Amino acid sequence: MIVIHPVLESGALDDFGLWPVAGQPPYQLVPLNGTLSGEQVGTAVATIAGYNDSRTDPRSTDPAAAFLSPLLHEEGFLAPGGLRVQDTEAGTVLNPGCCCGLEDWRAWLEVADGGEMWLGHDPTPWAEQVGETLRLHPDGEHSGPAVELTRADLRRLLADVQRDLADFLLLLADWAELYAPRSAEALVSAFDSSLQITAPLSRTGPWQGGGSSAR
């Protein structure tokens, strides 16, 4: 069974004190969906804000508002991570490579249409087109098992990815009302826009997913 999940690479938050965060190791790939705890949502927000801290507004006198300010930048933000593809029966996993960003997850639509995309480096995963079949290679440096699925499977699974992100967005809305009430609406809008969550998956509208897995 093939599954695909949106994942975020967690940041180093040992001394973070602006709001509750989960006690988890840094640099782990954490799925974003509707099952996260409030602390895990806080970790996701803190991770992304910290990743974009070069845009912090120095004029703000509120530490939390200043820390969140990069997320409200008009040009959007970057989110370390991407899509994780797993063959649960074979145990093969393709993780997003270094410097890949979750904000680019919709580029997988190009792969579903027969195109190519960059999946990050180290270990440089890559997608091979073989007719209507995709072979997703976890490590470009070494040969080994690949995850195989059809283009049609990928389209359905990307609809599931969108649902996971939309469910996360609902959790974010509740979280923001508690910890960033003055900018809650703007924060949710920024996540929706930067991560391209609710926009249709194609010009003719979103694909209808056929479940959370494909064989």
Helices and strands as residue ranges (DSSP letters): E 2-9, E 29-31, H 38-51, G 53-55, H 63-68, G 69-72, E 81-87, E 92-94, G 102-107, H 108-112, E 126-130, E 133-137, E 147-150, H 151-179, G 181-183, H 184-194
